[in-house]
Amino acid sequence: MTLALVLLTTAARGGDGVRILVLGDSLTAGYGLAAEAAFPARLEHALRQAGHPAQVVGAGVSGDTTAGGLARLDWSLAVGADAVIVELGANDGLRGLDPEATYANLDAIVGRLRERGIPVLLTGMLAPPNLGREYGAEFAAVFPRVARKHGVPLYPFFLDGVAAVPDLNLADGIHPNARGVDVVVGRILPYVKDLIRPLSDPAAGR
């Protein structure tokens, strides 16, 4: 399914509530999963179960890098977004790209969102261990640097509790299966609630 169709299909669900755009890669696009088992659908379900009638719009592209996310940012925002979760960087790490380039791309993405007054939740990522300790440390440091610069919340590691757990991943050992997605959703949910609380309850942001 193309990104355009994903965005239009998700937006067409309609309904009231805060609209959250998930700008990401295959980890949020639901690689290998049915649409209803992918991160956006499961996060929306969890939020609604918790009393937050949010719409979660998936803007994930499998294989996308931070550069790709930056290139399609404005187009992705065309559907409208009250808040954005930025989940990018996994493919930068897999390809061993320069962490400074990853930083520059995320810096631009988050900066442009903040210029528009859109609340952002940035999610962190770790590089594969085979790339070495030095590269891994430089890569991991990118995400807190961006979060600090722009004053946005950081969910430290998107795959926390799922990475390297065979029962929670597809056969490739990289992408979460349906159970793994639910673990990710459960762990990130408090951060998402905090992100949208001022939008759902303006008094909470004072």
C-alpha positions as CSV (number, residue, x, y, z in Angstrom):
1,M,0.0,0.0,0.0
2,T,1.4,3.4,-1.0
3,L,1.9,6.2,1.5
4,A,-0.8,8.3,-0.2
5,L,-3.3,5.5,0.1
6,V,-2.4,4.9,3.8
7,L,-2.8,8.6,4.6
8,L,-6.1,8.8,2.8
9,T,-7.5,5.6,4.2
10,T,-6.5,6.5,7.8
11,A,-7.8,10.1,7.5
12,A,-11.1,8.8,6.0
13,R,-11.9,7.1,9.3
14,G,-12.9,10.5,10.6
15,G,-14.3,11.0,14.0
16,D,-13.5,13.5,16.7
17,G,-10.3,13.8,18.6
18,V,-6.7,14.9,18.3
19,R,-5.0,13.9,15.1
20,I,-1.6,12.4,15.6
21,L,0.7,11.9,12.5
22,V,3.3,9.2,12.8
23,L,6.2,10.1,10.5
24,G,8.3,6.9,10.3
25,D,9.7,3.9,8.5
26,S,8.8,0.2,8.3
27,L,8.6,0.0,12.1
28,T,5.5,2.2,12.1
29,A,4.3,1.3,8.6
30,G,3.5,-2.2,9.8
31,Y,5.9,-4.1,7.6
32,G,4.7,-7.7,7.3
33,L,1.5,-7.0,9.2
34,A,-2.2,-6.4,8.5
35,A,-3.1,-2.7,8.7
36,E,-5.1,-3.3,11.9
37,A,-2.1,-4.8,13.6
38,A,0.3,-2.0,12.7
39,F,1.5,0.6,15.1
40,P,-0.8,3.5,14.1
41,A,-4.0,1.4,14.4
42,R,-2.9,-0.2,17.7
43,L,-1.9,3.1,19.2
44,E,-5.2,4.6,18.2
45,H,-7.0,1.7,19.8
46,A,-5.0,2.0,23.0
47,L,-5.6,5.7,23.2
48,R,-9.4,5.3,22.7
49,Q,-9.5,2.5,25.3
50,A,-7.8,5.0,27.7
51,G,-10.4,7.6,27.1
52,H,-8.5,9.7,24.5
53,P,-10.5,9.8,21.2
54,A,-7.5,10.4,19.0
55,Q,-7.0,9.7,15.4
56,V,-3.5,8.2,14.5
57,V,-2.5,8.7,10.9
58,G,0.2,6.5,9.6
59,A,2.9,8.2,7.5
60,G,5.5,5.4,7.5
61,V,7.5,4.3,4.5
62,S,9.4,1.0,4.6
63,G,13.1,1.6,4.1
64,D,12.9,5.3,4.7
65,T,15.8,7.2,6.2
66,T,15.8,10.5,8.0
67,A,16.6,12.2,4.7
68,G,13.5,10.6,3.1
69,G,11.4,11.7,6.0
70,L,12.6,15.3,5.7
71,A,11.9,15.2,1.9
72,R,8.3,14.2,2.4
73,L,7.5,16.1,5.5
74,D,5.4,18.9,4.0
75,W,3.4,16.4,1.9
76,S,2.8,14.2,4.9
77,L,1.4,17.1,6.9
78,A,-1.1,18.0,4.2
79,V,-3.6,15.6,5.8
80,G,-3.5,17.8,9.0
81,A,-1.8,17.0,12.3
82,D,-2.3,18.3,15.8
83,A,0.8,16.4,17.0
84,V,3.5,14.4,15.4
85,I,5.5,11.3,16.5
86,V,8.8,11.2,14.6
87,E,10.1,7.6,14.3
88,L,13.0,7.7,11.9
89,G,16.7,6.7,12.0
90,A,16.6,2.9,12.1
91,N,17.6,2.7,8.4
92,D,20.3,5.3,8.9
93,G,21.8,3.0,11.5
94,L,21.4,-0.1,9.5
95,R,23.2,1.5,6.6
96,G,25.9,3.0,8.8
97,L,25.2,6.5,7.7
98,D,27.0,9.5,9.2
99,P,25.4,10.3,12.6
100,E,25.9,14.0,11.9
101,A,23.8,13.6,8.7
102,T,21.1,11.9,10.8
103,Y,21.2,14.7,13.3
104,A,20.9,17.4,10.6
105,N,17.9,15.7,9.1
106,L,16.1,15.2,12.4
107,D,17.0,18.7,13.5
108,A,15.4,20.0,10.3
109,I,12.3,17.9,10.7
110,V,11.7,18.7,14.4
111,G,12.6,22.4,13.8
112,R,10.1,22.8,11.0
113,L,7.3,21.1,13.1
114,R,8.0,23.4,16.0
115,E,8.0,26.4,13.7
116,R,4.4,25.4,12.9
117,G,3.6,25.1,16.5
118,I,3.0,21.3,16.3
119,P,3.9,19.3,19.4
120,V,6.4,16.6,18.7
121,L,7.4,13.3,20.3
122,L,10.8,12.1,19.1
123,T,11.6,8.4,19.4
124,G,15.2,7.2,19.7
125,M,16.9,4.3,18.0
126,L,20.1,2.2,18.5
127,A,22.5,1.2,15.8
128,P,23.3,-2.5,15.2
129,P,26.1,-3.7,17.4
130,N,28.2,-4.9,14.5
131,L,28.9,-1.3,13.5
132,G,31.1,-0.9,16.6
133,R,30.9,0.8,20.0
134,E,32.1,4.2,18.8
135,Y,29.6,4.4,16.0
136,G,26.8,3.1,18.3
137,A,27.5,5.8,20.9
138,E,27.6,8.6,18.3
139,F,24.4,7.4,16.7
140,A,22.5,7.0,20.0
141,A,23.5,10.5,21.1
142,V,21.8,12.0,18.0
143,F,18.3,11.7,19.4
144,P,18.8,13.3,22.8
145,R,20.7,16.1,21.1
146,V,17.8,16.9,18.9
147,A,15.3,16.7,21.7
148,R,17.3,19.0,23.9
149,K,17.8,21.6,21.2
150,H,14.1,21.8,20.4
151,G,12.7,21.2,23.9
152,V,10.7,18.2,22.8
153,P,10.0,14.9,24.7
154,L,12.1,11.9,23.8
155,Y,11.1,8.3,24.0
156,P,14.6,6.8,24.3
157,F,14.3,3.6,22.3
158,F,11.3,2.8,20.0
159,L,11.9,-0.9,20.2
160,D,12.4,-1.1,24.0
161,G,11.3,-4.5,25.3
162,V,11.0,-5.9,21.8
163,A,14.5,-5.7,20.1
164,A,16.3,-9.1,20.1
165,V,13.3,-10.9,21.6
166,P,12.5,-13.6,19.1
167,D,8.9,-14.2,20.1
168,L,8.1,-10.5,19.6
169,N,9.6,-10.2,16.1
170,L,9.0,-11.5,12.6
171,A,11.4,-14.1,11.2
172,D,13.8,-11.3,10.0
173,G,14.5,-10.5,13.7
174,I,14.1,-6.8,12.9
175,H,10.5,-6.0,12.6
176,P,8.0,-6.4,15.5
177,N,5.2,-8.9,15.0
178,A,1.7,-8.2,16.2
179,R,2.5,-9.0,19.8
180,G,5.7,-6.9,19.5
181,V,3.7,-3.9,18.3
182,D,1.4,-4.2,21.3
183,V,4.5,-4.1,23.6
184,V,5.8,-1.0,21.8
185,V,2.4,0.6,22.1
186,G,2.1,-0.2,25.8
187,R,5.5,1.3,26.6
188,I,5.2,4.4,24.6
189,L,1.6,5.1,25.5
190,P,2.3,7.3,28.6
191,Y,4.5,9.5,26.5
192,V,1.8,9.9,23.8
193,K,-0.8,10.7,26.5
194,D,1.5,13.5,27.8
195,L,2.0,14.8,24.3
196,I,-1.7,15.2,23.6
197,R,-2.9,16.1,27.0
198,P,-2.6,19.9,26.5
199,L,-4.5,19.5,23.2
200,S,-7.3,17.4,24.7
201,D,-7.4,19.5,27.9
202,P,-6.2,23.1,27.3
203,A,-6.1,23.8,31.0
204,A,-3.5,21.0,31.4
205,G,-1.0,23.0,29.3
206,R,-1.1,26.1,31.4
